[in-house]
Amino acid sequence: MGFEDIEAWNRSCRLSAAIYKCLQDCRDSGFKDQITCGGLSVPSNIAEGFEHKDDEDAIEFFNTAKSSCGVLLTQVHIGMEVGYIPKDIGLMWKNEAEQLSKMLTALIESRSNS
């Protein structure tokens, strides 16, 4: 099994791609950079954590991915508030980030108990 088999990795990759596609014409580079960075951080840290055989190291990266979900949620809220992200899309992204955070909690717990 590789990190590509982890549901949270797959879903976070799709979310990151959706963010890029939706905001490709956004002229606010500061906002765009922040939200795309947050989106990229989730699957990147899941992959990096999975590649570590030491559970403690892996958990550190999974925690970073979980923290990035919080960053992403914040950016989605702000993006909806200022009109960069349509409300229906923002609510879908918000829900997905919350689900990813829960999945990461489960992944962290499973590595903590191994």
C-alpha positions, 0 to 999 in steps of 0.5 A, spaced: 500 500 500 502 506 498 500 513 499 496 513 493 491 508 496 489 513 502 482 516 501 484 522 504 490 523 500 486 522 494 480 527 496 485 532 498 488 532 491 482 533 488 480 538 493 487 542 491 486 541 484 478 544 484 481 550 488 486 551 483 481 551 477 476 555 481 481 561 482 485 561 476 483 568 474 483 570 481 487 577 481 489 577 488 495 573 488 496 574 496 489 570 497 490 565 491 497 563 494 495 562 501 489 558 499 493 554 494 498 553 499 494 550 504 490 546 499 497 543 497 499 542 504 494 537 505 496 531 500 503 533 500 504 532 508 500 526 508 504 523 502 511 525 506 508 522 513 506 515 509 513 515 507 516 515 514 516 508 517 517 511 524 510 512 527 512 519 531 515 522 524 509 520 520 504 523 525 508 529 525 506 530 518 499 528 519 498 533 524 501 538 519 496 536 514 491 536 519 493 543 521 493 545 513 485 543 513 484 549 518 488 554 514 484 552 508 477 552 512 479 559 514 481 561 507 475 559 504 471 563 509 474 569 507 474 567 500 466 567 501 466 573 505 469 577 500 466 574 494 472 570 491 469 564 492 461 562 490 458 560 496 455 553 494 463 552 492 465 554 498 460 550 502 463 544 499 470 545 500 468 547 507 465 540 508 471 537 504 476 540 509 472 538 515 471 531 513 479 531 511 480 533 518 476 527 521 480 522 516 487 525 518 485 524 526 483 517 525 490 516 521 493 519 526 490 515 532 491 509 528 499 510 527 499 512 534 496 505 536 501 501 532 
